[in-house]
Amino acid sequence: MRSPALDLSMFHDPSAYPKPNYPIFNGGIPFKKENLPYFFVFEWELAGEWAEDAQWWFMDYWTLSFVFVALYLILVFWSRRWMASRPPYDLQKPLIAWNFFFSVFSILAVYRGIPEVYRSIRHDSLYYSMCLGMNLRHNPVASVWAILFVISKVVELGDKAFIGISTSRYFVTLNALAHAFMYPYYTARAAKVHVPRRLAMAITLFQITQMIFGIYANAYAYFAMRAGLHCETPWENIYISALMYLSYFLLFLNFFVDAYLRRTLNKMKTFAAQGTNIGEELTDYLKIN
């Protein structure tokens, strides 16, 4: 079965898709705040013109992601050359502030994303949750945070900017959840606070799990579309996204083996060569680190 070609007309002709009138409607019924799966909702989270305009802008100028990636690569290599003959700058305080900001942002994104994932599975189905993306009419709050999350990728100067624009509830929530652990960890490290080695291992394991689930989500969409079901995901997106998740999975897995398993194994060999009690020494080593 040949994969259908990706129709890019939607990225250049927003008028082809009618925009809903405000207030936001859900299946023709005026949207009610009390139906949202949250304890509280801010008025600006109920979307409005700015959120929809941002969505159309991203779809119309999606190719700018390549420009951001190019600028990011230039900045990385140029900064290395620039700093090669110069003393390092003291960026501890800006780094702490930067990581703290993204810690708070990611935690808030998780708080807005998880209820949407839970609701979509419990009240709809796994198929709906996997194949039908969020939009401003179904859950304006989660959709607005998905847009903000995409914008944050640009602010992070290339961190996953090449992934492109995605409104998948799983993509946004899983990435935000990973960042909700990562950025507090980075903040603590920047502040020179000792972080237990076990916590660092747990974060890496979560990142590996995230990549496994990303591969599963793409496989689910692939087989659903092969079975003739509708999925709001072009074939090209599935292939590219699956390749990305697979490459990240191998990268994090290799890092985990090198940084933790191989290092621990080398310590065990050292203890064995010294004739010491491996169990006690290894326990003390893990406690210290």
Buried (B, 14 or more C-beta within 10 A) or exposed (E): EEEEEEEEEBBEEBEEEEEBEEEBEBEEEEBEEEEBBBEEBEEEBBBBEEBBEBBBBBBBEBEEBEEBBEEBEEEEEEEEEEEEEEEEEEEEEEBBEBBBBBBEBBBBBBBBBBBBBBBBBEEEEEBEBBBBBBBBBBBBBBBBBBBBBBEBBBEBEBBBBBBBBBBBBBBBBBBBBBBBBBBBBBBBBBEEEEBEBEEBBEBBBBBBBBBBEBBBBBEBBBEBBEEEEEBEBBBEBBEBBBEBBBEBBEEBBEEBEEBBEEBBEEBBEEBEEEEEEBEEBBEEBBEEB
